[in-house]
């Protein structure tokens, strides 16, 4: 038998009594905690709905801004393409050594201020020869600088047209001595 002495029975009775009091003390608080949990859950659900509405509004605004950006980029590229087409059309008409279907061109990276990336960007816009650079007007320069995101006045300040004329005429020594 587990309990044999009166002391053991007294301890058992005390433990049962303590458990009963503990159970009574905790039972009334259970309802309060359940209500608090439900309230907190409702508040969290409302917060999630508010955040979802905010995100939806931001997404709509982002779509509007992206559409505006695309529209402006299209307008800008159309204006730049018109200016570049006019410049390259005149240049292509008088260009020598253009190659079959307009392929081929001069090494524009020899001009101080034009690196390989810029030469590639110019080629994509149809400017592949020294003559094409020589024949750029001031309006074409401004449009090209804006399109290539160059500092305004860069083409004139770095004398691209003069350098192109020297290189086209074969005056490499003069070009090297002046712009090294």
Backbone bond lengths (Angstrom), bond angles and torsions (degrees), N, CA, C in turn:
res aa  C-N    CA-C-N  psi(-1)  N-CA   C-N-CA  omega(-1)  CA-C   N-CA-C  phi
1 X - - - 1.431 - - 1.527 109.39 -
2 X 1.289 114.58 146.24 1.454 119.59 -173.24 1.525 112.68 -77.45
3 X 1.314 116.97 -47.69 1.462 120.72 -179.27 1.520 108.21 -107.19
4 X 1.336 115.58 123.01 1.463 118.69 -176.92 1.523 112.97 -122.96
5 X 1.301 118.17 -24.60 1.465 119.74 -176.25 1.512 109.89 -106.85
6 X 1.341 116.72 156.97 1.455 119.46 178.28 1.526 112.09 -63.10
7 X 1.323 119.70 -29.68 1.466 122.79 179.31 1.528 109.58 -65.46
8 X 1.317 116.84 -41.67 1.461 120.52 178.83 1.522 111.27 -64.34
9 X 1.349 116.18 -38.34 1.454 118.96 177.45 1.527 111.35 -67.42
10 X 1.336 116.81 -34.84 1.468 120.46 178.94 1.518 110.64 -67.52
11 X 1.325 116.93 -41.47 1.477 121.04 178.82 1.533 109.69 -64.47
12 X 1.323 116.64 -41.29 1.451 120.63 178.18 1.525 110.67 -61.62
13 X 1.320 117.51 -43.33 1.455 121.59 179.36 1.511 110.99 -63.91
14 X 1.341 117.53 -41.23 1.466 121.54 178.36 1.537 110.76 -63.56
15 X 1.302 117.41 -41.85 1.466 120.91 179.70 1.527 111.30 -65.96
16 X 1.322 116.87 -40.89 1.453 119.68 177.90 1.524 111.20 -65.10
17 X 1.324 116.79 -40.83 1.457 121.78 177.96 1.540 110.53 -64.29
18 X 1.347 117.83 -42.76 1.469 122.00 179.31 1.527 110.44 -64.16
19 X 1.317 117.64 -40.23 1.458 121.07 178.35 1.508 111.87 -64.82
20 X 1.338 115.41 -38.84 1.462 119.74 178.82 1.519 110.47 -64.04
21 X 1.370 117.99 -44.18 1.469 121.72 178.09 1.540 110.92 -64.20
22 X 1.307 116.01 -40.48 1.466 119.78 178.48 1.530 110.87 -62.51
23 X 1.304 116.82 -41.92 1.452 121.51 177.64 1.514 112.41 -63.16
24 X 1.344 116.88 -41.23 1.455 119.98 177.67 1.531 111.46 -65.83
25 X 1.315 115.91 -39.62 1.467 120.20 -177.94 1.539 111.39 -67.85
26 X 1.298 117.66 -34.67 1.464 119.87 -175.82 1.522 113.33 -88.86
27 X 1.286 119.76 -18.91 1.457 120.72 -175.38 1.518 112.61 -69.54
28 X 1.317 118.79 -37.63 1.457 119.44 -178.58 1.529 111.79 -71.99
29 X 1.310 118.07 -30.80 1.471 121.72 179.03 1.509 112.34 -72.72
30 X 1.303 119.99 -21.49 1.456 122.91 -178.75 1.513 112.19 -61.44
31 X 1.318 116.72 -37.96 1.454 120.23 179.54 1.527 110.79 -67.22
32 X 1.331 116.61 -38.45 1.466 120.18 178.94 1.532 110.64 -64.05
33 X 1.329 116.61 -44.34 1.457 119.92 -178.25 1.517 111.64 -66.26
34 X 1.327 116.11 -36.65 1.467 118.51 178.24 1.528 110.40 -64.46
35 X 1.338 116.15 -41.01 1.463 119.70 179.27 1.532 110.65 -66.11
36 X 1.326 117.18 -41.89 1.472 120.72 177.18 1.530 110.73 -61.09
37 X 1.333 116.39 -41.35 1.458 120.50 179.29 1.529 110.57 -62.12
38 X 1.336 116.57 -44.22 1.465 120.55 179.24 1.532 111.08 -63.20
39 X 1.340 116.74 -42.15 1.465 120.71 178.36 1.528 111.25 -62.47
40 X 1.329 115.30 -44.36 1.473 119.81 179.86 1.529 110.68 -64.79
41 X 1.313 117.05 -39.34 1.460 121.50 178.63 1.536 110.57 -63.85
42 X 1.331 117.24 -40.42 1.470 121.00 178.31 1.526 110.81 -66.56
43 X 1.337 117.00 -40.68 1.466 120.49 178.45 1.526 110.38 -63.93
44 X 1.321 116.44 -40.65 1.462 120.51 179.52 1.531 110.93 -65.42
45 X 1.326 116.43 -40.43 1.454 120.67 178.64 1.533 110.66 -63.45
46 X 1.336 116.98 -40.95 1.468 120.76 177.84 1.528 110.63 -64.63
47 X 1.330 117.13 -40.24 1.468 121.36 178.68 1.533 110.79 -63.22
48 X 1.344 116.24 -43.51 1.460 119.46 178.60 1.524 111.36 -62.09
49 X 1.329 117.21 -39.20 1.469 120.84 178.61 1.529 110.23 -65.37
50 X 1.332 116.97 -39.61 1.475 121.10 178.43 1.525 111.24 -65.03
51 X 1.324 116.67 -43.58 1.470 120.72 178.77 1.530 110.19 -64.28
52 X 1.327 117.29 -40.53 1.467 120.35 178.77 1.526 110.60 -62.96
53 X 1.340 117.01 -39.92 1.467 120.16 178.26 1.524 110.57 -65.68
54 X 1.338 117.22 -40.84 1.467 120.96 177.70 1.522 111.12 -62.07
55 X 1.321 116.36 -44.11 1.466 120.05 179.87 1.529 111.21 -64.34
56 X 1.310 116.82 -38.31 1.463 120.10 178.55 1.525 110.56 -64.51
57 X 1.345 116.48 -42.37 1.470 120.37 178.01 1.528 110.69 -64.03
58 X 1.329 117.31 -40.86 1.471 120.65 178.93 1.521 110.93 -65.03
59 X 1.327 116.91 -41.36 1.464 120.00 178.79 1.529 111.37 -62.60
60 X 1.322 116.52 -41.38 1.462 120.02 177.97 1.523 110.62 -62.90
61 X 1.325 116.57 -44.52 1.467 120.95 178.89 1.531 110.45 -63.08
62 X 1.330 116.78 -40.80 1.457 121.03 178.69 1.522 110.84 -62.19
63 X 1.328 117.15 -42.33 1.469 119.97 177.50 1.525 111.19 -62.46
64 X 1.337 116.52 -39.87 1.463 119.89 178.26 1.526 110.90 -63.29
65 X 1.328 116.68 -44.99 1.464 120.96 -178.56 1.532 110.13 -65.88
66 X 1.331 117.78 -41.74 1.464 120.50 178.52 1.530 111.02 -63.77
67 X 1.314 117.01 -39.66 1.468 119.88 178.17 1.526 110.30 -63.96
68 X 1.328 116.90 -41.75 1.466 121.05 177.47 1.528 110.82 -63.31
69 X 1.359 116.16 -43.15 1.468 120.53 178.14 1.522 110.72 -60.44
70 X 1.328 117.35 -45.56 1.460 120.73 -179.72 1.525 111.23 -63.50
71 X 1.333 116.16 -39.88 1.462 119.71 179.20 1.521 110.48 -63.52
72 X 1.339 117.24 -44.88 1.466 120.76 -179.90 1.528 111.35 -66.71
73 X 1.330 116.95 -38.80 1.466 119.88 178.46 1.531 110.34 -64.64
74 X 1.321 116.00 -38.91 1.464 119.52 178.97 1.523 110.83 -65.45
75 X 1.341 116.85 -42.79 1.461 120.45 177.53 1.525 110.78 -62.18
76 X 1.331 115.50 -43.35 1.469 120.39 -178.59 1.526 110.81 -65.82
77 X 1.326 116.75 -43.79 1.461 119.03 -179.29 1.526 111.21 -67.56
78 X 1.318 116.90 -33.65 1.463 120.57 177.11 1.527 110.34 -64.64
79 X 1.337 116.14 -44.72 1.466 119.95 179.61 1.524 110.83 -65.86
80 X 1.325 116.69 -42.32 1.465 120.44 -179.65 1.516 110.71 -68.20
81 X 1.332 116.46 -40.27 1.458 120.07 179.89 1.521 110.84 -63.79
82 X 1.330 116.36 -36.70 1.463 120.09 177.96 1.521 110.27 -63.64
83 X 1.337 116.58 -45.10 1.465 120.19 179.53 1.523 110.78 -66.93
84 X 1.326 117.27 -42.13 1.465 120.46 -179.06 1.524 110.82 -68.46
85 X 1.323 117.21 -36.10 1.458 120.67 178.49 1.519 110.29 -65.00
86 X 1.310 116.85 -40.75 1.464 119.96 178.07 1.527 110.31 -63.35
87 X 1.323 116.42 -42.49 1.465 120.30 -179.48 1.515 111.43 -68.26
88 X 1.315 116.94 -44.24 1.458 119.20 -177.66 1.508 112.17 -74.99
89 X 1.331 116.43 -28.62 1.470 118.85 176.80 1.520 110.70 -63.24
90 X 1.313 116.74 -44.47 1.464 120.73 177.52 1.514 110.55 -66.94
91 X 1.327 115.50 -38.59 1.465 119.35 -179.06 1.523 110.84 -69.70
92 X 1.306 117.61 -40.24 1.458 120.87 -178.07 1.527 110.89 -67.98
93 X 1.311 116.57 -32.86 1.460 120.13 -179.46 1.518 111.38 -65.83
94 X 1.319 116.58 -34.90 1.460 119.01 -176.80 1.518 112.84 -108.10
95 X 1.325 117.71 4.78 1.462 121.05 -177.05 1.520 110.34 -78.69
96 X 1.329 114.49 139.87 1.454 118.80 174.53 1.514 107.94 -108.94
97 X 1.312 117.70 149.22 1.460 120.93 178.52 1.513 112.41 75.87
98 X 1.334 118.10 26.01 1.455 120.67 -179.53 1.513 112.48 -72.62
99 X 1.324 117.46 -20.63 1.445 120.11 178.28 1.513 111.50 82.05
100 X 1.308 114.50 176.23 1.457 122.51 -179.11 1.522 109.79 -69.24
101 X 1.329 118.57 128.24 1.457 125.19 -178.13 1.528 112.08 60.66
102 X 1.312 118.83 26.86 1.464 121.42 177.91 1.517 113.55 79.36
103 X 1.345 117.04 9.25 1.454 119.10 178.38 1.507 108.38 -75.17
104 X 1.279 115.77 165.31 1.451 120.81 -179.95 1.504 109.59 82.82
105 X 1.252 115.89 166.24 1.449 120.60 -179.61 1.505 108.57 170.51
106 X 1.301 114.06 -175.52 1.457 119.93 -178.85 1.522 109.92 -91.69
107 X 1.317 115.11 163.55 1.457 121.71 177.07 1.526 108.26 -82.46
108 X 1.319 116.43 88.14 1.466 121.09 -175.59 1.519 112.65 -68.88
109 X 1.331 117.43 -17.01 1.463 119.17 -179.62 1.534 111.69 -71.72
110 X 1.335 116.77 -8.00 1.471 119.08 174.76 1.524 111.01 -73.56
111 X 1.331 117.03 -18.75 1.467 120.72 177.49 1.519 107.99 -77.05
112 X 1.320 116.45 128.44 1.465 120.64 179.94 1.523 108.28 -62.44
113 X 1.347 115.53 128.35 1.456 121.31 -179.25 1.515 112.65 104.53
114 X 1.339 117.55 -8.83 1.461 120.88 177.32 1.520 107.77 -114.47
115 X 1.328 115.76 115.53 1.458 119.91 175.87 1.530 108.95 -98.82
116 X 1.324 117.37 -176.67 1.466 121.34 -176.19 1.533 111.49 -62.59
117 X 1.325 117.46 -40.23 1.474 120.08 179.89 1.526 111.00 -65.34
118 X 1.327 115.77 -42.49 1.460 120.25 -179.95 1.528 110.23 -68.10
119 X 1.333 116.84 -37.03 1.469 120.57 177.21 1.531 109.93 -62.83
120 X 1.332 117.29 -40.43 1.458 121.65 178.01 1.533 110.35 -64.31
121 X 1.339 115.96 -42.58 1.469 119.96 179.60 1.528 110.71 -64.98
122 X 1.338 117.30 -39.10 1.465 120.48 177.05 1.528 110.61 -64.67
123 X 1.333 116.02 -40.92 1.459 120.49 179.00 1.519 112.08 -61.96
124 X 1.329 115.71 -37.16 1.465 119.57 178.34 1.522 111.03 -66.57
125 X 1.314 116.90 -24.80 1.459 121.49 179.07 1.533 111.41 -94.18
126 X 1.336 116.57 6.22 1.457 120.95 175.07 1.519 114.48 90.87
127 X 1.305 118.60 4.42 1.469 121.54 179.90 1.524 107.08 -99.34
128 X 1.363 115.27 103.40 1.457 120.29 -174.38 1.524 113.06 -124.12
129 X 1.320 117.06 -8.84 1.460 119.40 -174.75 1.518 110.95 -124.54
130 X 1.344 114.16 161.74 1.473 119.93 176.58 1.533 109.70 -63.24
131 X 1.324 115.95 -38.25 1.464 119.86 -178.63 1.530 110.44 -62.33
132 X 1.332 117.25 -37.96 1.471 120.22 179.20 1.528 110.46 -62.65
133 X 1.319 116.72 -38.19 1.475 119.67 177.98 1.520 110.39 -70.67
134 X 1.333 116.38 -39.86 1.467 120.26 178.74 1.524 111.86 -58.65
135 X 1.318 117.24 -36.75 1.448 121.24 -172.95 1.535 114.13 -89.93
136 X 1.327 117.34 7.86 1.468 119.30 176.58 1.525 110.05 -67.94
137 X 1.313 116.46 133.37 1.464 120.26 174.21 1.527 108.54 -87.16
138 X 1.325 116.64 171.82 1.462 119.58 179.44 1.523 110.93 -62.87
139 X 1.328 117.25 -37.74 1.465 120.42 177.83 1.527 110.39 -65.53
140 X 1.348 116.04 -40.78 1.462 119.68 177.67 1.526 110.16 -63.56
141 X 1.343 116.41 -39.94 1.469 120.39 178.81 1.520 110.99 -60.34
142 X 1.337 115.31 -48.06 1.476 118.88 -179.16 1.525 111.10 -60.76
143 X 1.334 116.23 -44.37 1.468 119.79 179.82 1.527 111.06 -64.58
144 X 1.331 116.71 -39.67 1.458 121.12 179.78 1.520 110.91 -68.23
145 X 1.320 117.75 -41.92 1.468 121.07 177.51 1.521 110.74 -61.99
146 X 1.311 116.57 -41.13 1.469 120.21 179.08 1.525 110.30 -66.81
147 X 1.325 116.51 -42.31 1.458 121.01 -178.76 1.527 111.35 -66.51
148 X 1.318 117.14 -39.33 1.469 121.56 -179.64 1.522 112.83 -87.23
149 X 1.327 114.90 -0.38 1.476 121.81 -179.55 1.524 111.87 58.64
150 X 1.323 114.52 43.67 1.463 120.69 174.74 1.516 108.40 -93.16
151 X 1.309 115.57 159.59 1.460 120.90 176.30 1.525 108.10 -64.07
152 X 1.340 118.88 135.45 1.465 120.39 179.61 1.530 111.27 -56.20
153 X 1.319 115.94 133.18 1.464 121.42 179.24 1.520 113.66 89.74
154 X 1.312 118.37 2.91 1.471 121.70 -176.91 1.525 111.35 -63.01
155 X 1.322 117.63 -45.72 1.467 121.04 -176.45 1.522 110.58 -62.39
156 X 1.312 116.65 -43.01 1.461 120.27 179.69 1.526 110.88 -71.38
157 X 1.328 117.35 -41.38 1.471 120.94 -177.47 1.526 111.70 -65.51
158 X 1.317 116.33 -34.24 1.466 119.43 -178.91 1.532 112.38 -93.36
159 X 1.330 116.88 3.55 1.475 123.26 173.38 1.530 112.11 57.00
160 X 1.315 116.50 48.66 1.458 120.28 -179.51 1.520 111.60 -61.55
161 X 1.338 117.74 -40.68 1.463 119.88 -177.45 1.527 111.07 -66.10
162 X 1.340 117.00 -43.01 1.475 119.80 179.47 1.519 110.50 -64.35
163 X 1.327 116.82 -43.53 1.464 119.65 179.36 1.526 110.67 -63.21
164 X 1.333 116.55 -41.33 1.462 120.12 179.99 1.528 111.02 -63.28
165 X 1.337 116.62 -39.05 1.465 120.03 179.12 1.529 110.21 -63.92
166 X 1.328 117.04 -45.11 1.472 120.00 179.54 1.527 111.15 -61.47
167 X 1.326 116.40 -45.57 1.462 119.67 -178.09 1.526 111.37 -68.45
168 X 1.331 117.79 -36.24 1.461 120.70 178.65 1.523 110.80 -65.49
169 X 1.342 116.06 -37.07 1.466 120.69 -179.59 1.524 112.04 -79.06
170 X 1.339 117.68 -6.56 1.455 120.95 178.21 1.518 113.88 85.09
171 X 1.315 117.28 17.45 1.475 120.30 179.95 1.529 109.28 -91.18
172 X 1.329 114.88 64.55 1.466 121.00 -176.97 1.525 111.94 -64.65
173 X 1.338 117.19 -39.35 1.463 119.96 -178.67 1.527 110.92 -64.99
174 X 1.346 117.02 -43.06 1.459 119.93 176.88 1.534 111.19 -61.75
175 X 1.317 115.29 -41.94 1.482 119.05 179.34 1.518 110.47 -64.06
176 X 1.313 117.15 -44.51 1.465 120.76 -178.50 1.514 111.09 -65.00
177 X 1.350 117.03 -39.72 1.457 118.61 -178.90 1.528 112.31 -70.97
178 X 1.311 117.01 -31.54 1.460 119.91 -177.78 1.523 112.80 -85.80
179 X 1.334 117.11 -42.24 1.475 119.80 -175.09 1.527 112.64 -116.88
180 X 1.301 117.35 -0.22 1.462 124.92 173.83 1.432 115.81 31.70
